């Protein structure tokens, strides 16, 4: 913990972490609020899953594109414009009565315009700390983001069930604008300039660690999204149980991230962490009792933040600084496609088999991620004894002969 305190004392680190967490707070609310709202309007979890899938696909498309735009037009312009469009589309979902295709279209637009806060923040980090502090910073970031998943589900479930799903979506819009504005106005955002990438879009995926991070992120977040849908269906959004159980999932992740944050990252780090997730999720299938689910999801959560820290560190260490935003954009895209797949598959399995089907899907996603980490272990970089800083951009320097 002393190392984390030193990190937070570094000028700008605490501010940028707090601002980006606030700006990303709606990420822990939007899927659950849309799930509850569309299910309330249509009476179908399958329909809600399709709207969530449309939103996630929009985010997946936008991720590398808007992240790359920040190198051309600057962080502030890109984040401001996307934030406005995203806020308007979520407001429309809340206030308009539409057929399912209409909700799916608005969900797609809201995803397409999601501000690239995560890519921006993780591109700024290497400029705020020393190379030795970067891997612990990624771990701290992955851990603290679990605060979003601890508090946000409880808050949005309380608002949606006790006040209304429309009000829940409008609350998301308020936080999106407030948090996004704080991040945009942070001095660090103005000081860091992302060099314009000289490579064609998508070329960064030829880097094996980036591709593996994208694939593993897809499977890991797919598992988490299936769990989210399963927990909501288990407790039928009739009280706070769903939000509390999801918060326990994040408590486990927060504890794991803080506990494992300073462990050096070797090639087998990802496999070990995903093994914890897989075992915990497999145990959820045994019983839908609230105490059993809470305990097993705490266990599964212990591996989540540490696995994400590996993803961030291996991505940063494998690319040039000018490509970091796009690389994180692609990793985010993998995670969002996973969220789409996890939500859609879990939604249909809930309609057909009941809530247990969602936990089966979650276990399958996590097990597939574990298999990838084991089968392609040679593609995971060994960061023991080296830092996770991006490769410096270099250009030919003219000399006089």
C-alpha positions as CSV (number, residue, x, y, z in Angstrom):
1,X,0.0,0.0,0.0
2,X,2.9,2.3,0.6
3,X,3.8,2.0,-3.1
4,X,0.3,3.0,-4.1
5,X,0.4,6.0,-1.7
6,X,3.6,7.1,-3.4
7,X,1.9,6.8,-6.8
8,X,-1.0,8.9,-5.8
9,X,1.4,11.6,-4.4
10,X,3.0,11.9,-7.9
11,X,1.8,15.3,-9.4
12,X,-1.3,14.8,-11.6
13,X,-1.8,11.1,-11.0
14,X,-4.5,11.3,-8.3
15,X,-6.3,14.0,-10.3
16,X,-6.3,12.1,-13.6
17,X,-7.3,8.8,-11.9
18,X,-10.2,10.5,-10.1
19,X,-11.4,12.4,-13.2
20,X,-11.3,9.4,-15.5
21,X,-13.0,7.2,-13.0
22,X,-15.8,9.7,-12.7
23,X,-16.1,10.1,-16.4
24,X,-16.3,6.3,-16.8
25,X,-18.7,5.8,-14.0
26,X,-21.6,5.5,-16.4
27,X,-19.9,2.4,-17.8
28,X,-21.0,0.6,-14.7
29,X,-24.5,1.8,-15.0
30,X,-25.5,2.0,-18.6
31,X,-25.8,-1.8,-19.4
32,X,-27.8,-2.5,-16.3
33,X,-30.0,0.5,-16.8
34,X,-30.7,-0.3,-20.4
35,X,-31.3,-4.0,-19.5
36,X,-33.9,-3.0,-16.9
37,X,-35.5,-0.3,-19.1
38,X,-35.9,-2.4,-22.3
39,X,-37.0,-5.4,-20.3
40,X,-39.6,-3.2,-18.6
41,X,-40.8,-1.8,-21.9
42,X,-40.8,-5.0,-24.0
43,X,-41.1,-7.7,-21.3
44,X,-38.2,-9.7,-22.8
45,X,-34.6,-10.2,-21.7
46,X,-33.8,-11.3,-25.2
47,X,-34.9,-8.0,-26.6
48,X,-32.9,-6.2,-23.9
49,X,-29.8,-8.3,-24.8
50,X,-30.1,-7.2,-28.4
51,X,-30.2,-3.6,-27.5
52,X,-27.1,-4.1,-25.3
53,X,-25.4,-6.0,-28.1
54,X,-26.1,-3.1,-30.5
55,X,-24.6,-0.6,-28.1
56,X,-21.6,-2.7,-27.5
57,X,-21.0,-3.2,-31.2
58,X,-21.2,0.5,-31.7
59,X,-18.5,1.0,-29.0
60,X,-16.4,-1.8,-30.6
61,X,-16.4,0.0,-34.0
62,X,-15.7,3.4,-32.4
63,X,-12.9,2.2,-30.0
64,X,-9.8,2.2,-32.3
65,X,-11.2,4.9,-34.6
66,X,-11.9,7.6,-32.0
67,X,-8.8,6.7,-30.1
68,X,-6.8,7.2,-33.3
69,X,-8.6,10.5,-34.0
70,X,-7.1,11.8,-30.7
71,X,-3.7,11.8,-32.4
72,X,-5.1,13.9,-35.3
73,X,-7.4,16.4,-33.6
74,X,-6.5,16.2,-30.0
75,X,-8.0,14.6,-26.9
76,X,-10.3,17.4,-25.9
77,X,-12.1,17.9,-29.2
78,X,-12.7,14.2,-29.8
79,X,-13.9,13.5,-26.2
80,X,-16.2,16.6,-26.1
81,X,-17.9,15.9,-29.4
82,X,-18.5,12.2,-28.7
83,X,-19.7,13.0,-25.2
84,X,-22.5,15.3,-26.5
85,X,-23.7,12.7,-29.0
86,X,-23.7,9.9,-26.5
87,X,-25.6,12.0,-24.0
88,X,-28.3,12.8,-26.5
89,X,-28.8,9.2,-27.6
90,X,-29.1,7.9,-24.1
91,X,-31.7,10.6,-23.4
92,X,-33.6,9.5,-26.4
93,X,-33.7,5.9,-25.2
94,X,-35.1,7.1,-21.9
95,X,-37.8,9.4,-23.2
96,X,-39.0,8.0,-26.6
97,X,-41.4,5.1,-27.1
98,X,-40.0,3.1,-30.0
99,X,-40.2,-0.4,-31.5
100,X,-37.2,-2.7,-30.8
101,X,-35.3,-1.7,-34.0
102,X,-35.5,1.9,-32.9
103,X,-34.1,1.2,-29.5
104,X,-31.3,-0.9,-31.1
105,X,-30.5,2.0,-33.5
106,X,-30.2,4.4,-30.6
107,X,-28.2,1.9,-28.6
108,X,-25.8,1.6,-31.5
109,X,-25.4,5.4,-31.8
110,X,-24.8,5.7,-28.0
111,X,-22.1,3.0,-28.3
112,X,-20.6,4.5,-31.4
113,X,-20.2,7.9,-29.6
114,X,-18.9,6.6,-26.3
115,X,-16.0,9.0,-25.3
116,X,-12.6,7.3,-25.5
117,X,-11.8,8.1,-21.9
118,X,-10.1,4.8,-21.2
119,X,-7.7,5.0,-24.1
120,X,-6.9,8.6,-23.3
121,X,-6.1,8.0,-19.7
122,X,-3.9,5.0,-20.3
123,X,-2.1,6.9,-23.0
124,X,-1.4,9.7,-20.5
125,X,-0.2,7.5,-17.7
126,X,3.3,6.8,-19.1
127,X,3.9,10.6,-19.2
128,X,3.0,11.0,-15.5
129,X,5.2,8.4,-13.7
130,X,8.6,6.8,-14.0
131,X,9.0,3.6,-15.9
132,X,9.2,1.5,-12.7
133,X,5.9,3.0,-11.5
134,X,4.0,2.2,-14.6
135,X,3.1,-1.4,-14.0
136,X,1.9,-0.7,-10.5
137,X,-0.1,2.3,-11.9
138,X,-1.8,0.0,-14.4
139,X,-2.6,-2.4,-11.5
140,X,-3.9,0.4,-9.4
141,X,-6.1,1.7,-12.2
142,X,-7.5,-1.8,-12.9
143,X,-8.3,-2.1,-9.2
144,X,-9.8,1.3,-8.6
145,X,-12.0,1.0,-11.6
146,X,-13.8,-1.7,-9.6
147,X,-15.1,1.1,-7.4
148,X,-17.3,1.8,-10.5
149,X,-18.6,-1.8,-10.5
150,X,-19.1,-1.8,-6.7
151,X,-21.1,1.4,-6.4
152,X,-22.7,1.9,-9.8
153,X,-24.8,-1.3,-9.9
154,X,-26.2,-0.6,-6.5
155,X,-27.0,3.0,-7.3
156,X,-28.6,2.3,-10.6
157,X,-30.6,-0.6,-9.3
158,X,-31.9,1.5,-6.5
159,X,-32.9,4.3,-8.8
160,X,-34.4,2.0,-11.4
161,X,-36.4,-0.1,-9.0
162,X,-37.4,2.5,-6.5
163,X,-37.9,5.6,-8.8
164,X,-38.0,4.4,-12.4
165,X,-35.8,3.2,-15.3
166,X,-36.3,6.5,-17.2
167,X,-34.8,8.5,-14.2
168,X,-32.0,6.0,-14.0
169,X,-31.0,6.6,-17.7
170,X,-31.2,10.4,-17.2
171,X,-29.0,10.1,-14.1
172,X,-26.4,8.4,-16.4
173,X,-26.5,11.4,-18.7
174,X,-25.9,13.9,-15.9
175,X,-22.8,11.9,-14.7
176,X,-21.6,11.4,-18.2
177,X,-21.5,15.1,-18.9
178,X,-20.2,16.1,-15.4
179,X,-17.4,13.5,-15.3
180,X,-16.5,14.0,-18.9
181,X,-16.2,17.7,-18.4
182,X,-13.9,17.2,-15.4
183,X,-11.6,14.9,-17.4
184,X,-11.5,17.2,-20.4
185,X,-10.6,20.2,-18.2
186,X,-7.8,18.4,-16.4
187,X,-4.4,20.0,-17.1
188,X,-2.8,16.7,-17.9
189,X,-5.2,16.2,-20.8
190,X,-4.1,19.5,-22.3
191,X,-0.4,18.8,-21.8
192,X,-0.1,15.4,-23.4
193,X,-0.1,15.4,-27.2
194,X,-0.4,12.0,-28.9
195,X,1.8,11.9,-32.0
196,X,0.0,11.1,-35.2
197,X,0.5,7.5,-36.1
198,X,2.3,6.7,-39.3
199,X,0.9,3.2,-39.6
200,X,-2.4,2.3,-41.2
201,X,-5.3,1.6,-38.9
202,X,-5.3,-2.0,-37.6
203,X,-1.6,-2.5,-38.3
204,X,-1.0,-2.5,-34.5
205,X,-2.9,-5.8,-34.3
206,X,0.1,-7.5,-36.0
207,X,1.8,-7.2,-32.6
208,X,1.1,-10.6,-31.0
209,X,0.7,-9.2,-27.4
210,X,-1.9,-6.7,-28.6
211,X,-3.8,-9.4,-30.5
212,X,-3.7,-11.7,-27.5
213,X,-4.8,-8.9,-25.2
214,X,-7.7,-8.2,-27.5
215,X,-8.8,-11.8,-27.7
216,X,-8.4,-12.5,-23.9
217,X,-10.2,-9.3,-23.1
218,X,-13.1,-10.3,-25.4
219,X,-13.5,-13.6,-23.4
220,X,-13.0,-12.1,-20.0
221,X,-15.5,-9.3,-20.4
222,X,-17.9,-11.7,-22.1
223,X,-17.9,-13.8,-18.9
224,X,-18.5,-10.7,-16.8
225,X,-21.4,-9.5,-19.0
226,X,-23.0,-12.9,-18.8
227,X,-22.7,-12.8,-15.0
228,X,-24.3,-9.4,-14.9
229,X,-27.3,-10.6,-17.0
230,X,-27.6,-13.8,-14.9
231,X,-27.6,-11.9,-11.6
232,X,-30.3,-9.5,-12.7
233,X,-32.4,-12.4,-14.0
234,X,-31.8,-14.4,-10.8
235,X,-33.3,-11.8,-8.5
236,X,-35.8,-10.5,-11.1
237,X,-34.9,-6.8,-10.3
238,X,-37.3,-6.9,-7.4
239,X,-34.9,-5.5,-4.8
240,X,-31.3,-4.6,-4.2
241,X,-30.0,-8.2,-4.2
242,X,-28.8,-8.0,-7.8
243,X,-26.8,-4.8,-7.2
244,X,-25.3,-6.1,-4.0
245,X,-24.2,-9.4,-5.5
246,X,-22.7,-7.6,-8.5
247,X,-20.9,-5.3,-6.0
248,X,-19.4,-8.3,-4.3
249,X,-18.1,-9.5,-7.6
250,X,-16.3,-6.2,-7.9
251,X,-15.1,-6.3,-4.2
252,X,-13.3,-9.5,-5.0
253,X,-11.7,-7.8,-8.1
254,X,-10.6,-4.8,-6.1
255,X,-9.0,-7.0,-3.4
256,X,-7.3,-9.1,-6.0
257,X,-5.9,-6.1,-7.9
258,X,-4.6,-4.4,-4.8
259,X,-3.1,-7.6,-3.4
260,X,-1.4,-8.8,-6.6
261,X,-0.5,-5.3,-8.0
262,X,3.2,-5.5,-7.3
263,X,3.7,-9.1,-8.4
264,X,6.0,-9.2,-11.5
265,X,4.2,-10.1,-14.7
266,X,5.6,-13.2,-16.4
267,X,4.3,-15.2,-19.4
268,X,2.1,-17.5,-17.1
269,X,0.6,-14.6,-15.1
270,X,-2.5,-14.4,-17.3
271,X,-3.2,-18.1,-17.1
272,X,-2.9,-18.2,-13.3
273,X,-5.3,-15.3,-12.9
274,X,-7.9,-16.6,-15.4
275,X,-7.8,-20.0,-13.6
276,X,-9.1,-18.2,-10.5
277,X,-11.9,-16.6,-12.5
278,X,-12.9,-19.8,-14.2
279,X,-13.1,-21.8,-10.9
280,X,-15.2,-19.1,-9.2
281,X,-17.6,-18.9,-12.1
282,X,-17.9,-22.7,-12.4
283,X,-19.0,-22.8,-8.8
284,X,-21.9,-20.3,-9.4
285,X,-23.7,-23.1,-11.3
286,X,-24.2,-25.1,-8.2
287,X,-26.8,-22.9,-6.5
288,X,-28.6,-19.6,-7.1
289,X,-28.8,-18.8,-3.4
290,X,-27.8,-15.2,-2.8
291,X,-25.1,-16.1,-0.2
292,X,-23.6,-18.8,-2.5
293,X,-23.6,-16.5,-5.5
294,X,-22.0,-13.7,-3.5
295,X,-19.3,-15.9,-2.2
296,X,-18.4,-17.6,-5.5
297,X,-18.4,-14.3,-7.3
298,X,-16.0,-12.8,-4.8
299,X,-13.7,-15.7,-5.5
300,X,-14.1,-15.2,-9.3
301,X,-13.6,-11.5,-8.9
302,X,-10.2,-11.9,-7.3
303,X,-8.7,-12.7,-10.7
304,X,-10.4,-10.0,-12.7
305,X,-8.4,-6.8,-12.0
306,X,-5.1,-8.7,-11.9
307,X,-5.9,-10.1,-15.4
308,X,-6.8,-6.7,-16.7
309,X,-3.6,-5.2,-15.3
310,X,-1.7,-7.8,-17.4
311,X,-3.7,-6.8,-20.4
312,X,-2.8,-3.1,-20.0
313,X,0.8,-3.7,-19.2
314,X,1.5,-6.1,-22.1
315,X,-0.3,-3.7,-24.5
316,X,1.7,-0.6,-23.4
317,X,5.0,-2.4,-23.5
318,X,4.5,-3.8,-27.0
319,X,3.8,-0.6,-29.1
320,X,5.2,2.8,-29.9
321,X,3.8,5.8,-28.0
322,X,2.0,7.0,-31.1
323,X,0.2,3.7,-31.4
324,X,-0.8,3.3,-27.7
325,X,-4.2,5.0,-28.0
326,X,-5.2,2.9,-31.0
327,X,-3.8,-0.3,-29.3
328,X,-5.9,0.4,-26.2
329,X,-8.8,1.1,-28.5
330,X,-8.5,-2.3,-30.1
331,X,-8.2,-4.0,-26.7
332,X,-11.3,-2.1,-25.6
333,X,-13.0,-3.2,-28.8
334,X,-12.3,-6.8,-28.0
335,X,-13.8,-6.3,-24.5
336,X,-16.9,-4.6,-25.9
337,X,-17.5,-7.3,-28.5
338,X,-17.2,-9.7,-25.6
339,X,-19.8,-7.7,-23.7
340,X,-22.1,-7.8,-26.7
341,X,-21.7,-11.6,-27.1
342,X,-22.0,-12.3,-23.4
343,X,-25.1,-10.1,-23.0
344,X,-26.9,-11.5,-26.1
345,X,-26.0,-15.2,-25.4
346,X,-26.9,-14.9,-21.7
347,X,-30.2,-13.1,-22.6
348,X,-31.4,-15.9,-24.8
349,X,-30.3,-18.6,-22.5
350,X,-32.2,-16.9,-19.7
351,X,-35.3,-16.9,-21.8
352,X,-34.9,-20.6,-22.7
353,X,-33.2,-22.2,-19.6
354,X,-33.5,-19.7,-16.8
355,X,-30.8,-17.8,-14.9
356,X,-28.5,-20.8,-14.7
357,X,-27.9,-20.6,-18.4
358,X,-26.2,-17.3,-18.0
359,X,-23.7,-18.7,-15.5
360,X,-22.9,-21.6,-17.8
361,X,-22.2,-19.1,-20.5
362,X,-20.0,-17.1,-18.2
363,X,-18.0,-20.2,-17.2
364,X,-17.5,-21.1,-20.9
365,X,-16.2,-17.7,-21.7
366,X,-13.7,-17.7,-18.8
367,X,-12.6,-21.3,-19.6
368,X,-11.9,-20.3,-23.2
369,X,-9.8,-17.4,-22.1
370,X,-7.8,-19.7,-19.9
371,X,-7.2,-22.1,-22.8
372,X,-6.0,-19.2,-24.9
373,X,-3.6,-18.0,-22.2
374,X,-2.2,-21.6,-21.8
375,X,-2.0,-22.4,-25.5
376,X,-0.3,-19.2,-26.6
377,X,1.8,-18.6,-23.4
378,X,4.9,-17.9,-25.6
379,X,3.1,-14.8,-27.0
380,X,2.8,-13.2,-23.6
381,X,5.7,-10.9,-22.9
382,X,7.9,-11.4,-19.8
383,X,7.8,-8.1,-18.0
384,X,9.8,-9.3,-15.0
385,X,12.7,-6.9,-14.5
386,X,11.6,-4.5,-17.2
387,X,9.1,-1.7,-17.4
388,X,5.8,-1.4,-19.3
389,X,6.5,1.9,-21.0
390,X,5.7,2.2,-24.7
391,X,8.5,2.0,-27.2
392,X,9.7,5.6,-28.0
393,X,8.9,7.1,-31.4
394,X,12.0,7.7,-33.3
395,X,12.6,9.6,-36.6
396,X,15.7,9.9,-38.8
397,X,17.9,12.8,-37.8
398,X,19.6,14.7,-40.6
399,X,23.4,15.0,-40.1
400,X,26.0,17.2,-41.8
401,X,28.8,15.2,-43.5
